[in-house]
Amino acid sequence: MKLSSFNTFTEKAFKGNPAAVCLLSEEKARNWMQNVAKEINLPVTAFINRNNNEYHLRWFTPSTEIPICGHGTLASSFFLWKNGYVEKEKTINFYTKNGILKSRFVDEWVQLEFPSILEEKSIAPDLLIEALGVEPTYVGKNQLDYLVEVKSEAIIRDLKPRIDLIAQLPARGVIVTSHSSSNEYDFVSRFFSPAQGLNEDYVTGSAHCCLGPYWKGKLQKSEFTAYQASDRGGILKVKVIDDKVLLSGKVVTVFEGDLTI
């Protein structure tokens, strides 16, 4: 079975969000995929099961299967195009537990079409405020995460949250965002998700399915360049169209090989 590793949402090695991609030669049990993801020990391992011309996709962190994953889908798309399984001019339809996710290769960027995830204004739980240790200017919640806006990018970058407290919140994770202090980006963010075994995710495509519509409402435009300010950092192009979000990123290949188990 083919196995490759990529850095996603970046043009530089050792930046962005690492992901492994495994092209299955046959149907595999969930426990087998979980054990492989644990063995590889990257933030996410994506498993592609090819059935005729359909590509079925699942994502695993080292500790659990996750319902949606932007960077794992980005890496899977690049894997299929790079190895000639799909022509670059053709759209890939990934069949997932969350429905069909579309992927295209546009001007050397991998572009994902994901459903938007809208937040609603929420009363901030005391546990959330204590966990972040900062005063939010806005708190919202969607079906997955809390969304917290703070006053400045400096606060985002200096944030040292208590992961043990975030783990107690009734959510997949916490997105923290602010307007960018640089003309290079429209907004910045960080994402904390101990519930998925990711204390801090390096670059989170699915979080931008919420961030895109949120900043569209604030900035009154629909196209953005976003930066996720983790240790590794990552750049995303975000475009909001109706109830969809187009997420674009670049990909760097780290290694290619075979899985022999």
Summary of the structure (lengths in Angstrom):
residues: 261
radius of gyration: 17.7
end to end distance: 8.7
largest distance: 52.3
contacts: 905
relative contact order: 0.18
helix: 21%
strand: 42%
